[in-house]
């Protein structure tokens, strides 16, 4: 490959990891960590939803700035930013649902509109919402905004499914896990847009993580296992770090259709 082609490929290289099974394993772990970590700060440490949101949003802003400033994909930085977005999503959703009193259904509906509006603005501005294009500051800004809204939506959706529908945390986890398997089947056996399937799966992994996290740390009387939130958070964090170190993580070209 000549140097001009190589330079062009490098400029277009996505700053997000290749979407493989490893990506989804770490993503689900990150969403579960976001639930237990967010609850550790707001409930176990008793910071409350407002202060917890301020803390995690501040961390998210710092990590997004570092991510945008980076000139290539860095696995630990990328996943630290994902964890910051999912913990911020947990506390923001809980603040909206409970402190503002709009309820799980209201919060989920509002956040769904925010996700769709962000993706629509991204598409209108740049002509694509494919993660293959995440290589410039403007695209990254849209990407991380969409991710943060999707993480927050997932928390509200997971809580709504577990609490208001009567499925409970284990039933909610099974429901969202089944939804992800359906998306995987569609991916392998149909020609449905890969970009659509990516965002659908990305959004759906968050309520899966939310329900699994709640199942781990909520009281037995509420349908949980009553495990220690800090310990559960630490164990999941160690698992994530191990995956990042042991399993290959690299920036990848992604389907744009």
N, C-alpha and C positions, 0 to 999 in steps of 0.2 A: 504494500500500500504506500503511495507516495505521501510526502510530508504534508501537502495541502489537504489531502483527504483525511489524514490523521488529525491535523489541527481542527478541521471542521467537525470530526467526530467527537473530539474532546470538548469542543465548545458546546456541542449538543448533548453531551452526556448528562443523564439525569443525576441529581444529587440525592436521590432516594434509592434504597436497595432494590435489587432485582426481586420481583414478586414471585417467590417460590413457597414451597411448604414450610421452609424454615422461617420465612417472613411472617406467615400466618401464625405459627407456633409462638414466636416472640411477641407478635401483636396481641394475641389473646392473653399471654402472660402479662403484658404491659397494662392491658385494660383491667385485669383482675387486680394487679398491683395498684392501679389508680383508685379502685374502689376501697381496698383495705387501707391504703396509705392516706387517702382523703379522709376516711372515717377515723383513722388514728388521730389525726390532727384536730378535726372538728368535734369528735365525740370523746375519745379516750383522753386526749390532752385538754379537752373542753375549751378550745379556742372559739368555737362557734362557726357558723357558716360564712359570716361576713369576713372575719379575720382570716379564716382558712382560704377563702376565695382570693383575698388580697395577697396572701403569701404565694399561692401557687400561680396566680396570674403574673406576679412579679417575676417568679422563676421562669415562667413560660416566655415572657418578653425577652429576658436575658438570653435564653437558649435559642429562641428564634433569631435574634440578632446575630449570635455566634454562628448559627447554621447558615444564614444568608451571607455572612462575611467569609465563610469557608470557601476555598476554591475547588474543593472536591468532596466526595462522599466520605464521611467519617462515621463508622458504625456506632461508636459509643455516643457521639454527639447527637446523631440522628435519633437514637432510641431514648436518650435522656430527654430530648425535646418531646418525643411521643409520650413519655411518662409524665412530663410536666403538663402536657395538654390533657391527658386523661385524668390526672388528679385535679387539675383546675376544672375540668368538666364535671367531676363528681361534686365538688363543693359548690360550683355555680348552679348546677341542677338542683341540689338540695336546698340552696338558698332561695331559688325561684319557686320551687314546689312547696316548701314548708314555711320559710320566713315570709315570703310575699303572699303566700296563701292561694296561689293560682291552681294548685293541685297537679297531680302527675299527668293527667290527660291534657290539661291546659298548657303545662310546661312542655310536654312532648310535641304538641301541635305548634306552639310558638317556635320551638327550636327546629322543627322540620321545615317551617317556612324560612328560617334563617339559613339553613343548609342549602335549600333549593335556590334561594336568592343569591347566595354566594357563588354557587356553581354556575348559575345563569349569568351573573355579572362577569365571572371569569371567562365563560365561553363567549359572551358578547364582546369582551375586551380583547381576547387573544385568539379566538377561533377554535379553541380546544381545551378540554379539561383533562387530558391525558397526563398521567404522572411522568410520561417520557419527556415532557417539556419542562419539567421542574429543574431549570438550570440558570434562571435569571432572577434578580431580586423581585421583580414585579410578579412573576409566576409563583415564586416561593411565598410571597405575601398572601396571594389567593389560596395557595395550597394549605398553609398553616391556619389560615382563618377557617377554611372549610373543614379541616381536621378538628379544630377546637370546637366548632359548632356541632360536628358529628359526634365527638366524644361526649359533649354535654347532652345532646339528644339521646344518645345511647343510655346514659345514666337514668334520665327521666323515663325512657321507654322501658328499661329493665325494672325500675321501681313500680311503674304503673302495671306492668304485666304480673309481677310477683304479688303486689299488694291488692290491687283493685279488681283483678280478674279471678282471684282465688287460686291461681296456679301454684303460688308459693315460689320460693327461690329455686328449689330443685326442678319443679315443673317448668319454670321460666327458662332455666338453663337448657333443659331438654328441648324446649320449643325453639330457642334461638340456635342451638346446635343443629337441629333438624333443618332449620332454614338455611344454614350455611352448607349443609350437605346437598340440599336442593340446588343452591347456586353452583356448587362444584359440579353437579351432574349436568346442569345447563352449560357450564363452561366446556366440559369435555365432549358433549354430545350434540351441541347446537352451534349456530353461528351468531348468537346474540352478541351485541356489542360488548367487547372486552372492557372498554372503559366504564360502561354502565355496571357490569358485573363487579369490577374492582370496587367502585364506590358503594354499591349495594353490600358487598361483603365487608368492606371497611366499616360501614355504619353498623352492620349487624354484629360484628365481633364485640362492639362496645357493650350492648345490653347483655351479651353472653358473659362477658367479664364482670359486669355489674352484678348479675344474679349469682354467679359462682362466688364472687367476693363476699356478697351478703350471706350466702349459704354457709361460708366458712366462719364468719365472725358474728352473725346475729345470734341472739339468745335461742336456746332450745325451744322455749315457749313460743317463739315466733317462727319456728321452722328451720333454724340454723343449727350449726354445730358448736357455737359459743367458743370458738378458738380465739386466742389472744390476737387482737388486730396488729400490734407491733411485731409479734413473732411471725404471723402469717405474711406480713409485708416483707419482713427480712428474708424469709424462705423464698418467696416468689422473686425478690430482687436478686438473690444468689443464683436462682435458676436462670434468670434472664442473662446475668453476666456470664454464667457458664455457657449458655447457648451462643452468645456473641463471640466468646473466645474460641469455642470448640468448632462451631458450625460456620461454614464460609458465608461471609457477608460482603457483597460487592455491589457497586452501582451497576444497574442493568438497563438495557433497552427494553421498553415495554410496549405491548400492543397498543396501537392508536386507533383501531377501528371499533 
